[in-house]
Amino acid sequence: MREIIMATAPFDTLKFAKSLREIASITSEQAEGFTVALADAFQDQLVTKSDLKIALLELENRLTVKMGAGAAAIIGVIAAFKFL
């Protein structure tokens, strides 16, 4: 049996496998197989706090650059009008 790390699955894998065995009346091996497959499918879709922090920093940097460029453009326009 392959070990499933609970921290990486967005659901209670033990409870899911137990429900499959008890409610769907399937074998333990099948229940474990379905549980592993579902946990693996979700694995690629999980986002960690680190992922979110990195994305937020990237967005903040992009916004800072755009705000700086916008401010420079406004200053340029004001300076151009002043010398007209």
ABEGO torsion letter per residue (X at the ends): XBBBBAAABABBAAAAAAAAAAAAGBBAAAAAAAAAAAAAAAAAABBBAAAAAAAAAAAAAAAAAAAAAAAAAAAAAAAAAAAX
